[in-house]
Amino acid sequence: MHSPSAAALMTLMKLRGIGRRNALRIIETPLNEEDPEHYREALMARADRARVSKAELAEAWEKTQLELQKGSTAGIRALSFHDLDYPARLRAIPDPPAVLFVKGNEQALRLPKCVAIVGTREPTNYGETVARRSGKVAVEGGFAVVSGLAHGCDTFAHEGCLDGNGVGIAVMAHGLDKVYPAASRELASRLLEQGGCLVSEYPIGMVPARTAFADRDRIQSGLSDGVLVIETDVKGGTMNTVRSSRAQDRPVACVDHPAKYLAEDKTRGNQKMISDGWATPILDGKALVEFLARLSERSKLIRPPSLPPDERSTQGVLVF
């Protein structure tokens, strides 16, 4: 069931000039009424104090109810910032989504350990191999893998996650009634079948927009304990995730490539992050295992009993 607070925040964000920040200023505490008409009245009262047009609000309310009904039919749930089920990691970032839409296993968002694995849509052959193996190593270390389901590094990381029978979380930049790009639909289905989930801050029917991808990046890092960058150029979209990670106080690591790959454009962002001290260099599988161990120690998290023990994460992964 969708919470009253989710419906109220969605309604407000349909109004001109009210984004997620302003919506959370208006609905700053949960709406607890179970009767839709009661919390509609409560929303109207709060919006009146914020000088929001009641006529526009009523129209937005009806659109929201339709979206929520369609979402329920499609297996999509709306979680508001005020809900107890809202992911604790995400709640703590500087600019959290007011509403998070989830399709699949919501419990994946609350697993004790999550790492984001991200990178360019056009990795080198080396980057493709490392992304796959990194996804599998992360799973063996007890981590859920967060990524964006884009072509390239994101896809390979999630395939490695699934190869290791792990849980994956895909953060989308559009409504969850569809999967973009279309080539990722099968992978999205596999993630759901294996106990993962798709998440977005955009309601059903919303199509991808350029600004949505940059906004999506902060959610990838926000849902994670740390971020691993496989490959990126200095101006790649992946750098948005890196900047978000730093603002959110999330540790960042990136692959430190062999010399023969250093002339590749898609490794220059990695080189810059290492030289500037932004990221921990990952030379091989052993270094990745050590980075993941530091994430576990830093967060003081408890491993779910159903996941493999720590000892497995140090076997057979000393080199990429």
C-alpha positions as CSV (number, residue, x, y, z in Angstrom):
1,M,0.0,0.0,0.0
2,H,1.2,3.5,-0.8
3,S,1.5,5.8,2.1
4,P,-0.4,9.1,2.5
5,S,2.9,11.0,2.6
6,A,3.9,9.5,-0.8
7,A,0.7,10.6,-2.4
8,A,0.9,14.1,-0.9
9,L,4.5,14.6,-2.0
10,M,3.8,13.3,-5.5
11,T,0.9,15.7,-5.8
12,L,3.0,18.7,-4.8
13,M,5.8,17.9,-7.2
14,K,3.3,18.0,-10.1
15,L,2.8,21.7,-9.5
16,R,4.9,24.4,-11.2
17,G,7.9,25.5,-9.2
18,I,7.7,22.8,-6.5
19,G,10.5,20.2,-6.7
20,R,11.5,17.6,-4.2
21,R,13.1,20.1,-1.8
22,N,10.1,22.4,-1.7
23,A,7.7,19.5,-1.4
24,L,9.6,18.2,1.6
25,R,9.4,21.7,3.2
26,I,5.7,21.6,2.9
27,I,5.2,18.0,3.9
28,E,7.9,18.1,6.6
29,T,6.2,15.4,8.8
30,P,4.3,12.3,7.8
31,L,0.6,12.3,7.0
32,N,-0.8,9.5,9.1
33,E,-4.5,9.4,8.2
34,E,-5.5,6.1,6.6
35,D,-8.6,7.5,4.9
36,P,-7.6,9.1,1.6
37,E,-10.1,11.9,2.0
38,H,-8.8,12.7,5.4
39,Y,-5.2,13.0,4.3
40,R,-6.3,14.9,1.1
41,E,-7.8,17.5,3.5
42,A,-4.6,17.5,5.5
43,L,-2.6,18.1,2.3
44,M,-4.9,20.9,1.3
45,A,-4.4,22.6,4.7
46,R,-0.6,22.4,4.5
47,A,-0.6,23.5,0.9
48,D,-2.8,26.5,1.8
49,R,-0.2,27.6,4.3
50,A,2.4,27.4,1.5
51,R,0.1,29.5,-0.8
52,V,-0.5,26.7,-3.3
53,S,-3.5,26.9,-5.5
54,K,-6.2,24.5,-4.3
55,A,-7.6,24.1,-7.8
56,E,-4.3,23.1,-9.2
57,L,-3.6,20.9,-6.2
58,A,-6.9,19.1,-6.7
59,E,-6.1,18.4,-10.4
60,A,-2.6,17.2,-9.4
61,W,-4.1,15.0,-6.7
62,E,-6.3,13.2,-9.3
63,K,-3.3,12.6,-11.6
64,T,-1.4,11.2,-8.6
65,Q,-4.1,8.8,-7.7
66,L,-4.2,7.5,-11.3
67,E,-0.4,7.0,-11.3
68,L,-0.5,5.1,-8.0
69,Q,-3.3,2.8,-9.3
70,K,-1.3,2.1,-12.5
71,G,1.8,1.6,-10.4
72,S,0.2,-0.9,-8.2
73,T,-1.0,-2.9,-11.2
74,A,2.5,-2.9,-12.5
75,G,4.0,-4.1,-9.1
76,I,5.5,-0.7,-8.3
77,R,5.3,0.8,-4.8
78,A,5.9,4.4,-3.8
79,L,7.9,5.1,-0.7
80,S,8.0,8.6,0.8
81,F,10.9,10.1,2.6
82,H,8.8,9.9,5.8
83,D,8.0,6.2,5.6
84,L,9.8,3.7,7.9
85,D,10.6,1.5,4.9
86,Y,12.5,4.3,3.1
87,P,16.2,3.3,2.8
88,A,18.2,4.6,5.7
89,R,21.3,5.2,3.6
90,L,19.4,7.3,1.1
91,R,17.6,9.3,3.9
92,A,21.0,10.6,5.1
93,I,22.2,12.2,1.8
94,P,22.1,16.0,1.3
95,D,19.4,15.8,-1.4
96,P,17.3,12.7,-1.0
97,P,14.4,11.8,-3.3
98,A,11.1,12.9,-1.8
99,V,9.5,9.7,-3.2
100,L,11.2,6.5,-4.2
101,F,9.5,4.1,-6.6
102,V,10.4,0.4,-6.2
103,K,9.7,-2.6,-8.3
104,G,10.8,-6.0,-7.0
105,N,12.2,-7.0,-3.6
106,E,12.2,-3.9,-1.4
107,Q,14.3,-5.7,1.2
108,A,17.3,-5.4,-1.2
109,L,17.4,-1.7,-0.4
110,R,18.0,-2.5,3.3
111,L,20.6,-5.2,3.0
112,P,23.6,-4.6,5.3
113,K,26.1,-4.1,2.6
114,C,25.8,-2.4,-0.8
115,V,28.4,-1.2,-3.3
116,A,27.9,0.8,-6.5
117,I,29.8,-0.4,-9.5
118,V,29.7,2.2,-12.3
119,G,31.5,3.3,-15.4
120,T,31.5,4.3,-19.1
121,R,29.1,2.9,-21.6
122,E,32.0,2.1,-23.9
123,P,34.6,0.3,-21.8
124,T,37.8,-1.3,-23.0
125,N,38.0,-5.1,-23.2
126,Y,39.9,-4.9,-19.9
127,G,37.2,-2.8,-18.4
128,E,34.5,-5.2,-19.4
129,T,36.4,-8.1,-17.8
130,V,37.0,-6.2,-14.6
131,A,33.4,-5.0,-14.3
132,R,32.1,-8.6,-14.5
133,R,34.6,-9.9,-12.0
134,S,34.1,-7.0,-9.7
135,G,30.4,-7.7,-9.6
136,K,31.0,-11.3,-8.7
137,V,33.7,-10.5,-6.1
138,A,31.4,-8.0,-4.4
139,V,28.7,-10.7,-4.1
140,E,31.2,-13.1,-2.7
141,G,32.0,-10.5,-0.1
142,G,28.4,-10.3,0.9
143,F,27.5,-7.1,-1.0
144,A,24.5,-6.2,-3.1
145,V,25.5,-4.5,-6.3
146,V,24.0,-1.1,-7.2
147,S,24.3,0.3,-10.7
148,G,22.3,2.1,-13.4
149,L,21.6,-0.7,-15.9
150,A,23.2,1.4,-18.7
151,H,25.1,-0.2,-21.5
152,G,28.7,-1.0,-20.7
153,C,30.2,-1.1,-17.2
154,D,26.8,-1.0,-15.4
155,T,25.5,-4.0,-17.4
156,F,28.7,-6.1,-17.0
157,A,28.8,-5.4,-13.2
158,H,25.2,-6.6,-12.8
159,E,25.9,-9.7,-15.0
160,G,28.8,-10.5,-12.7
161,C,26.5,-10.0,-9.7
162,L,24.0,-12.5,-11.2
163,D,26.8,-14.9,-12.1
164,G,27.6,-15.0,-8.4
165,N,24.0,-15.5,-7.5
166,G,23.9,-12.1,-5.8
167,V,21.3,-9.4,-5.4
168,G,21.4,-6.4,-7.7
169,I,19.7,-2.9,-7.5
170,A,19.2,-1.0,-10.7
171,V,18.6,2.8,-10.4
172,M,16.7,4.1,-13.3
173,A,16.2,7.6,-14.7
174,H,12.6,7.2,-15.7
175,G,9.3,5.6,-14.7
176,L,9.5,1.9,-13.8
177,D,6.7,0.8,-16.2
178,K,9.4,0.5,-18.9
179,V,13.1,-0.3,-19.1
180,Y,15.6,1.9,-21.0
181,P,17.6,1.0,-22.9
182,A,15.5,-1.8,-24.4
183,A,18.5,-4.1,-24.6
184,S,18.6,-4.1,-20.8
185,R,15.1,-5.5,-20.3
186,E,16.2,-9.1,-20.1
187,L,18.8,-8.2,-17.5
188,A,16.3,-6.2,-15.5
189,S,14.0,-9.3,-15.5
190,R,16.9,-11.5,-14.2
191,L,17.6,-9.0,-11.5
192,L,14.0,-9.1,-10.3
193,E,13.9,-12.9,-10.5
194,Q,17.0,-13.2,-8.4
195,G,15.7,-11.1,-5.5
196,G,16.8,-7.6,-6.6
197,C,14.9,-4.5,-7.5
198,L,14.5,-1.5,-9.8
199,V,14.3,1.9,-8.2
200,S,13.6,5.4,-9.5
201,E,12.4,8.8,-8.2
202,Y,10.2,9.2,-11.3
203,P,6.6,8.1,-11.5
204,I,5.1,5.7,-13.9
205,G,5.0,7.1,-17.5
206,M,8.0,9.4,-17.1
207,V,10.4,9.0,-20.0
208,P,14.2,9.6,-19.7
209,A,15.4,13.2,-19.8
210,R,19.0,14.4,-19.8
211,T,18.9,16.0,-16.4
212,A,17.3,12.8,-15.0
213,F,20.5,10.8,-15.5
214,A,22.6,13.3,-13.5
215,D,20.0,13.2,-10.7
216,R,20.0,9.4,-10.9
217,D,23.7,9.3,-10.2
218,R,23.3,10.7,-6.6
219,I,20.8,7.9,-5.8
220,Q,23.3,5.2,-7.0
221,S,25.9,6.4,-4.5
222,G,23.3,7.3,-1.9
223,L,22.1,3.7,-1.8
224,S,25.6,2.4,-1.4
225,D,28.3,2.2,1.3
226,G,30.9,3.1,-1.3
227,V,31.5,3.3,-5.1
228,L,33.8,1.5,-7.4
229,V,34.5,3.1,-10.8
230,I,35.6,0.7,-13.5
231,E,36.4,3.2,-16.3
232,T,35.5,6.8,-17.1
233,D,36.8,9.8,-19.1
234,V,37.4,13.0,-17.2
235,K,34.0,14.4,-18.4
236,G,32.1,11.2,-18.4
237,G,28.7,10.9,-16.7
238,T,30.3,8.6,-14.2
239,M,32.0,11.6,-12.7
240,N,28.6,12.8,-11.5
241,T,28.4,9.7,-9.4
242,V,31.9,10.4,-8.1
243,R,31.0,14.0,-7.1
244,S,27.9,12.8,-5.4
245,S,29.9,10.2,-3.5
246,R,32.2,12.8,-2.2
247,A,29.3,15.1,-1.1
248,Q,27.7,12.1,0.6
249,D,30.9,11.0,2.3
250,R,31.0,7.7,0.4
251,P,34.4,6.1,-0.1
252,V,35.4,5.9,-3.8
253,A,37.8,3.4,-5.5
254,C,38.7,3.1,-9.1
255,V,40.5,0.6,-11.3
256,D,44.2,1.4,-11.8
257,H,44.9,0.2,-15.3
258,P,48.0,-1.5,-16.7
259,A,50.3,0.8,-18.6
260,K,49.0,-0.3,-22.1
261,Y,45.6,1.1,-21.3
262,L,46.7,4.5,-20.0
263,A,46.4,6.1,-23.4
264,E,42.7,5.2,-23.7
265,D,40.3,8.1,-23.2
266,K,38.0,5.9,-21.0
267,T,40.8,5.6,-18.4
268,R,41.7,9.2,-18.1
269,G,39.1,9.9,-15.4
270,N,40.5,7.0,-13.4
271,Q,44.0,8.4,-13.7
272,K,42.9,11.9,-12.6
273,M,41.0,10.6,-9.6
274,I,44.0,8.6,-8.5
275,S,46.5,11.5,-9.0
276,D,44.1,14.0,-7.3
277,G,43.7,11.6,-4.3
278,W,39.9,11.3,-4.9
279,A,39.9,7.5,-5.1
280,T,41.6,4.4,-3.8
281,P,43.5,2.7,-6.7
282,I,42.4,-0.9,-7.4
283,L,45.3,-2.7,-9.0
284,D,43.9,-6.3,-8.7
285,G,41.4,-8.5,-7.1
286,K,43.2,-8.5,-3.8
287,A,43.0,-4.7,-3.6
288,L,39.3,-4.8,-4.4
289,V,38.7,-7.3,-1.6
290,E,40.6,-5.0,0.8
291,F,38.5,-2.0,-0.3
292,L,35.3,-4.0,0.3
293,A,36.5,-5.1,3.7
294,R,37.2,-1.4,4.6
295,L,33.6,-0.5,3.6
296,S,32.3,-3.3,5.9
297,E,34.5,-2.1,8.8
298,R,33.7,1.6,8.2
299,S,30.0,1.0,8.2
300,K,30.0,-1.5,11.0
301,L,27.4,-3.6,9.2
302,I,26.2,-7.1,9.9
303,R,26.2,-9.7,7.1
304,P,22.9,-11.4,6.3
305,P,23.3,-15.0,7.4
306,S,22.2,-16.3,3.9
307,L,25.2,-14.8,2.2
308,P,28.6,-16.4,1.8
309,P,31.2,-16.0,4.6
310,D,34.1,-13.5,4.4
311,E,36.6,-16.2,3.8
312,R,35.2,-17.0,0.3
313,S,35.8,-13.4,-0.8
314,T,39.6,-13.8,-0.6
315,Q,39.9,-17.0,-2.7
316,G,40.7,-17.1,-6.3
317,V,40.4,-13.3,-7.0
318,L,44.0,-12.1,-6.5
319,V,44.3,-10.8,-10.0
320,F,41.9,-9.6,-12.6
